[in-house]
């Protein structure tokens, strides 16, 4: 049994699901909560999952990160819109020889964390998970769940497969979580954007589920065009993704159950959307390399308008 300790910063649909699976497998896990704290402290977590339902009547729940003991692996599962709080959080909770595992959508996230804890103490993960928080302490997992895990190095230089990657992967595997190791975290993040940019953006702009976007000939064509534009952005950043990857992502989505993306949920719930991490950062990287991505830029500006309208009502 692994003796590594885990802290979950952000016990929502993603962090709550993975953290609960790790605890169920016998690992020592500590959960940071906000609005759900009192309910979860008293009643624990309930996971409704296609892999099997389970509940954890008692968990190590905290409302203040300063109360969490220092841990070997600190999992950042917050929305990127909350990343301004990370400098205060991470310095107190990660051990001197520990690692921060960034499980967030978007690009350019690991360098931000590296500025806080150092570039040798950061890993990244791409989560392919369909889950939603139904209510306080109750998470529904409807499909998928595997993670692509990579080590971070300065400037995203490929790190290869490191021993600590394998150690963390073994813990997740012991919890029944599928893990794929990547030697190139930068490429893996661009590949995830091939899906995230069209479906997250269009689901908000067109008020549609993934199934609706795929069923209509015009929106499906727009999805495909956006995917190819992501490939062009990646190529400008010296990251080559084969054209056939677009067809792979389209086929992957065709087989999915109708899904309301995380950005659509945030928009519907009138929460800030992760526009900068998913759209702004890759756009700026491509532009710095001399490549303009007109359709992604159009989505970015539309989403920034809608995000500003949401914030007016806060």
C-alpha positions as CSV (number, residue, x, y, z in Angstrom):
1,X,0.0,0.0,0.0
2,X,1.3,3.4,-1.0
3,X,2.2,5.8,1.9
4,X,2.0,8.9,-0.2
5,X,-0.4,11.5,1.1
6,X,-2.7,13.5,-1.2
7,X,-4.3,16.9,-0.9
8,X,-7.3,17.7,-3.2
9,X,-7.6,21.5,-3.8
10,X,-11.1,21.8,-5.3
11,X,-13.5,19.0,-4.3
12,X,-15.9,19.4,-7.2
13,X,-17.0,17.1,-10.0
14,X,-13.4,16.3,-10.9
15,X,-11.4,16.6,-7.7
16,X,-14.1,15.0,-5.6
17,X,-14.4,12.1,-7.9
18,X,-10.7,11.3,-8.2
19,X,-10.0,12.1,-4.5
20,X,-12.9,9.8,-3.4
21,X,-11.5,7.0,-5.6
22,X,-8.1,7.4,-4.1
23,X,-9.4,7.3,-0.5
24,X,-11.6,4.3,-1.3
25,X,-8.4,2.5,-2.4
26,X,-6.9,3.1,1.0
27,X,-4.8,6.2,0.4
28,X,-4.5,9.1,2.8
29,X,-6.4,12.0,1.1
30,X,-7.2,15.5,2.4
31,X,-10.0,17.5,0.8
32,X,-10.3,21.3,0.6
33,X,-13.9,22.5,0.3
34,X,-15.7,25.8,0.2
35,X,-19.5,26.0,0.1
36,X,-19.9,22.2,0.6
37,X,-17.7,22.1,3.7
38,X,-20.3,21.8,6.5
39,X,-22.4,19.2,4.6
40,X,-19.4,17.0,3.6
41,X,-17.8,17.2,7.0
42,X,-21.0,15.8,8.5
43,X,-22.1,13.4,5.7
44,X,-19.1,12.6,3.6
45,X,-19.1,12.1,-0.2
46,X,-21.5,10.2,-2.4
47,X,-20.2,9.0,-5.8
48,X,-22.8,7.8,-8.3
49,X,-20.7,6.2,-11.0
50,X,-21.0,4.0,-14.1
51,X,-18.1,2.1,-12.6
52,X,-20.1,1.4,-9.4
53,X,-21.7,3.6,-6.8
54,X,-20.0,4.1,-3.4
55,X,-20.0,6.5,-0.5
56,X,-17.4,7.7,2.0
57,X,-19.2,8.6,5.2
58,X,-16.1,10.3,6.6
59,X,-13.4,12.2,4.9
60,X,-10.6,14.6,5.9
61,X,-12.4,17.8,5.1
62,X,-11.0,21.3,5.5
63,X,-12.3,24.8,4.9
64,X,-8.9,26.5,5.2
65,X,-5.8,25.2,3.3
66,X,-3.7,26.2,6.3
67,X,-5.3,23.3,8.3
68,X,-4.3,20.7,5.8
69,X,-1.1,18.8,6.7
70,X,1.7,19.0,4.2
71,X,1.2,16.3,1.5
72,X,3.4,14.4,-1.0
73,X,1.1,15.1,-3.9
74,X,-1.1,18.2,-4.1
75,X,-3.8,17.9,-6.8
76,X,-5.0,21.2,-8.2
77,X,-8.6,20.5,-9.3
78,X,-9.8,24.1,-9.0
79,X,-11.3,26.0,-11.9
80,X,-8.5,28.0,-13.6
81,X,-10.6,31.1,-12.8
82,X,-9.5,30.6,-9.1
83,X,-5.8,30.3,-9.8
84,X,-5.0,33.7,-8.3
85,X,-5.4,31.9,-4.9
86,X,-2.7,29.3,-5.6
87,X,0.3,31.2,-4.3
88,X,-1.2,31.3,-0.8
89,X,-2.4,27.7,-1.0
90,X,0.5,25.8,-2.4
91,X,3.3,27.2,-0.2
92,X,1.7,25.8,2.9
93,X,0.4,22.4,1.7
94,X,3.1,20.8,-0.5
95,X,6.0,19.0,1.2
96,X,9.6,20.2,0.4
97,X,10.1,17.1,-1.7
98,X,6.5,16.9,-2.8
99,X,4.9,17.6,-6.2
100,X,1.9,19.6,-7.5
101,X,-0.3,17.8,-10.0
102,X,-2.2,20.2,-12.1
103,X,-5.5,18.6,-13.3
104,X,-7.0,21.6,-15.1
105,X,-8.1,22.4,-18.6
106,X,-6.1,24.7,-20.9
107,X,-2.6,25.6,-21.7
108,X,0.2,27.4,-19.9
109,X,-0.9,26.3,-16.4
110,X,2.2,24.4,-15.2
111,X,4.5,27.5,-15.8
112,X,2.2,29.5,-13.5
113,X,2.5,26.8,-10.7
114,X,6.2,26.5,-11.3
115,X,6.7,30.2,-10.5
116,X,5.2,29.3,-7.0
117,X,6.9,26.0,-6.1
118,X,9.7,25.7,-8.7
119,X,9.8,23.9,-12.1
120,X,11.1,20.6,-10.6
121,X,8.0,20.1,-8.5
122,X,5.2,20.3,-11.0
123,X,3.3,17.6,-13.0
124,X,0.4,18.0,-15.3
125,X,-2.6,15.8,-16.1
126,X,-5.3,15.8,-18.8
127,X,-8.6,14.4,-17.5
128,X,-11.0,12.7,-19.9
129,X,-13.9,12.7,-17.5
130,X,-17.7,13.2,-17.8
131,X,-18.9,14.0,-14.3
132,X,-21.1,16.6,-12.6
133,X,-21.8,17.7,-9.1
134,X,-25.5,17.2,-8.5
135,X,-25.6,18.8,-5.0
136,X,-23.4,19.2,-2.0
137,X,-21.2,16.1,-1.6
138,X,-22.9,14.2,-4.4
139,X,-21.0,13.6,-7.6
140,X,-22.4,11.8,-10.7
141,X,-19.8,10.1,-13.0
142,X,-21.4,9.3,-16.3
143,X,-18.5,8.3,-18.6
144,X,-14.8,7.9,-19.1
145,X,-12.3,9.0,-16.4
146,X,-8.8,8.2,-17.6
147,X,-5.9,10.7,-17.2
148,X,-2.9,11.4,-19.4
149,X,-0.1,12.2,-17.0
150,X,3.1,14.0,-17.8
151,X,6.1,15.6,-15.9
152,X,6.8,19.3,-16.4
153,X,10.1,20.9,-17.3
154,X,11.0,24.5,-18.0
155,X,9.7,25.6,-21.4
156,X,7.7,22.3,-21.7
157,X,10.7,20.4,-23.0
158,X,9.7,16.7,-23.2
159,X,10.6,15.1,-19.8
160,X,10.3,11.4,-20.7
161,X,8.8,8.9,-18.3
162,X,10.1,9.8,-14.8
163,X,10.0,7.6,-11.7
164,X,7.7,9.9,-9.8
165,X,5.2,9.8,-12.7
166,X,5.2,6.0,-12.4
167,X,4.7,6.2,-8.6
168,X,1.7,8.6,-8.9
169,X,0.3,6.6,-11.8
170,X,0.5,3.4,-9.6
171,X,-1.5,5.1,-6.9
172,X,-4.2,6.1,-9.4
173,X,-4.2,2.7,-11.0
174,X,-4.7,1.1,-7.6
175,X,-7.9,3.2,-7.3
176,X,-9.2,1.9,-10.6
177,X,-8.4,5.1,-12.5
178,X,-7.0,4.6,-16.0
179,X,-3.6,6.3,-16.5
180,X,-1.6,6.9,-19.7
181,X,1.9,8.3,-19.3
182,X,3.2,10.9,-21.8
183,X,6.8,11.9,-22.5
184,X,5.5,15.3,-23.9
185,X,3.1,17.2,-21.7
186,X,3.0,20.2,-24.0
187,X,1.8,18.0,-26.9
188,X,-0.7,16.3,-24.7
189,X,-2.2,19.7,-23.7
190,X,-2.5,20.8,-27.3
191,X,-4.2,17.5,-28.2
192,X,-6.7,18.1,-25.4
193,X,-7.4,21.5,-26.8
194,X,-8.4,19.9,-30.1
195,X,-11.5,18.7,-28.2
196,X,-11.9,21.4,-25.6
197,X,-11.8,24.5,-27.9
198,X,-14.6,23.6,-30.3
199,X,-17.0,21.8,-27.9
200,X,-16.6,24.1,-24.8
201,X,-16.8,27.2,-26.9
202,X,-19.6,26.2,-29.3
203,X,-21.7,24.7,-26.5
204,X,-21.9,28.1,-25.0
205,X,-22.2,30.2,-28.1
206,X,-24.8,27.9,-29.8
207,X,-26.5,26.7,-26.5
208,X,-26.0,23.0,-27.5
209,X,-24.8,19.7,-26.1
210,X,-22.1,17.7,-27.7
211,X,-24.6,15.5,-29.4
212,X,-26.5,18.5,-30.9
213,X,-23.3,19.9,-32.2
214,X,-22.5,16.6,-33.9
215,X,-26.0,16.0,-35.3
216,X,-26.2,19.2,-37.3
217,X,-24.2,19.4,-40.5
218,X,-23.2,23.0,-40.1
219,X,-22.1,22.9,-36.5
220,X,-20.3,19.6,-37.1
221,X,-18.4,21.3,-39.9
222,X,-17.5,24.2,-37.7
223,X,-16.2,21.8,-35.0
224,X,-14.0,20.2,-37.6
225,X,-12.7,23.5,-38.9
226,X,-11.9,24.6,-35.3
227,X,-10.0,21.4,-34.7
228,X,-7.8,21.9,-37.7
229,X,-7.1,25.4,-36.5
230,X,-6.0,24.1,-33.2
231,X,-3.6,21.8,-35.1
232,X,-2.2,24.9,-36.9
233,X,-1.7,26.7,-33.6
234,X,0.1,23.7,-32.2
235,X,2.3,23.4,-35.3
236,X,3.3,27.1,-34.9
237,X,4.6,26.2,-31.4
238,X,6.7,23.4,-32.7
239,X,4.2,20.8,-31.7
240,X,3.1,18.5,-34.5
241,X,-0.2,16.7,-34.3
242,X,-1.2,14.4,-37.2
243,X,-4.3,15.4,-39.2
244,X,-6.0,12.1,-38.5
245,X,-6.3,13.1,-34.8
246,X,-9.2,15.3,-35.8
247,X,-11.1,12.3,-37.2
248,X,-10.3,10.4,-34.0
249,X,-11.8,13.2,-31.8
250,X,-14.9,13.4,-34.0
251,X,-15.4,9.6,-33.8
252,X,-14.8,9.8,-30.0
253,X,-17.5,12.4,-29.6
254,X,-20.0,10.6,-31.9
255,X,-19.9,7.7,-29.4
256,X,-20.4,9.9,-26.3
257,X,-23.7,10.3,-24.6
258,X,-25.1,13.8,-25.0
259,X,-22.9,15.9,-22.7
260,X,-23.1,19.4,-21.4
261,X,-19.5,20.7,-21.3
262,X,-17.9,22.2,-18.2
263,X,-17.9,25.6,-19.7
264,X,-21.6,25.4,-20.6
265,X,-22.4,24.3,-17.0
266,X,-20.4,27.3,-15.7
267,X,-22.2,29.6,-18.1
268,X,-25.6,28.2,-17.2
269,X,-24.8,28.5,-13.5
270,X,-23.6,32.1,-14.0
271,X,-20.1,31.3,-12.9
272,X,-16.9,32.7,-14.5
273,X,-15.8,30.7,-17.5
274,X,-12.3,29.4,-18.1
275,X,-11.9,31.5,-21.3
276,X,-8.2,32.5,-20.8
277,X,-6.8,29.1,-20.0
278,X,-8.6,27.3,-22.8
279,X,-8.7,30.0,-25.5
280,X,-6.6,33.0,-24.5
281,X,-3.3,31.3,-23.7
282,X,-3.1,29.1,-26.8
283,X,-4.1,32.1,-29.0
284,X,-1.4,34.2,-27.5
285,X,1.2,31.4,-27.9
286,X,0.3,31.0,-31.6
287,X,0.3,34.8,-32.2
288,X,3.7,35.1,-30.6
289,X,4.9,32.5,-33.1
290,X,3.4,34.5,-36.0
291,X,0.2,32.5,-36.6
292,X,-3.3,34.0,-36.5
293,X,-6.2,31.7,-35.7
294,X,-9.2,33.6,-36.9
295,X,-12.0,31.2,-35.9
296,X,-10.6,30.5,-32.4
297,X,-10.1,34.3,-32.0
298,X,-13.7,34.9,-32.9
299,X,-14.9,32.4,-30.3
300,X,-12.5,33.9,-27.7
301,X,-14.0,37.4,-28.2
302,X,-17.6,36.2,-28.1
303,X,-16.9,34.2,-24.9
304,X,-15.1,37.2,-23.3
305,X,-18.2,39.3,-24.0
306,X,-20.5,36.7,-22.5
307,X,-18.2,36.3,-19.5
308,X,-18.2,40.0,-18.9
309,X,-22.0,40.0,-19.0
310,X,-22.0,37.2,-16.4
311,X,-19.7,39.2,-14.1
312,X,-21.9,42.3,-14.3
313,X,-24.6,40.3,-12.5
314,X,-22.2,39.1,-9.7
